[in-house]
Amino acid sequence: EKGTYPHYMLKEIDEQPLVMRKIIQQYQNENNELHIDESISQAMTEADRIYIVACGTSYHAGLVGKQFIEKWAKVPVEVHVASEFSYNMPLLSEKPLFVFISQSGETADSRAVLVQVKELGYKALTITNVPGSTLSREADYTLLLHAGPEIAVASTKAYTAQIAVLSILAAVTAKTRGVELSFDLVQELAIVGSAMEALCDDKETMEAIAREYLSTTRNAFFIGRAVDFYVGLEGALKLKEISYIQAEGFAGGELKHGTIALIENNTPVIALATQEHVNLGIRGNVKEVAARGANPCIISMKGLETEEDRYVLPPVHEDLSPLVAVIPLQLISYYAALHRDCDVDKPRNLAKSVTVE
Ligand code: M6R
């Protein structure tokens, strides 16, 4: 039930702080240590390479998850779009482990790959919101998102839940492999929960940003470097899916290799700046587009901000910034769609779960 909310999407955006708490609780043992089924950490540790397979928003969460697993647990990861993988299979490593990410657990493109890799005799883990779903039943292992039902076609809380669960999977794998993390993930995820709450309480600002940048535009760009690029891809998908504005996400450094030709007077360019090592680089890209007439909207992380920034995110651990950076993007998309009289929860041409290949 959406209760007093005008749309499921808004309700589900608001549920994200609670989902963070639920996930922390579900993945802690009696000693308050992060815990996943031993068979899963074992499989993660025995693998020489992880292949993440997913579609849409779940694919975008996979891109963020790759960073955690490679950086923290030191296992190489490839992330693949399911529909491509089935006929364009990469050369596999000797001991691959497949990780399927799917909110619904019913996505046909992902299932086709699961069937294929099972036939080849490989092990698979499904990360899903729906216990007993097809992808969960057909895989060897399952990790649940504990996000509660997601009704709106545009995925919001499942994305952040997927990222949180992937962070836990990476942290536990690191520990099993004898790699010590330099921070306490439980504590950092709790900080993320509070930051999310502060962002969800700031809807008026998000609505104002949507009005200022997106109410009449034909197109919009999202730029970022490193993990901000991946969050930008998700921001662009959210915006195009529900507001029908042509939106694309780009790696900041790629702009000059073609995309910058699209910049016209007042083209909105939403730039994410949450990563210290690329802060200067992305700000350079903002200058390049601004010099060509773009209307830049910089969203930065507290500590990296400058006076020109439109929004400053509450500080969280740098690796976990996608969990907070995506919230303004979700809300801006929501209000852009609302201002354009679009059907927020049921956008045209789309179904909640895509059960055909
Ligand atoms: O249920 P799944 O996570 O497998 O769904 C994958 C995509 O169809 C889904 O994320 C889609 O891209 C969303 N509508 C995006 O908001």
Residues whose N, C-alpha, C, O or C-beta is under 5 A from the ligand:
A	BS01	M6R	C55 G56 T57 S58 I101 S102 Q103 S104 G105 T107 V153 A154 S155 K352 V354
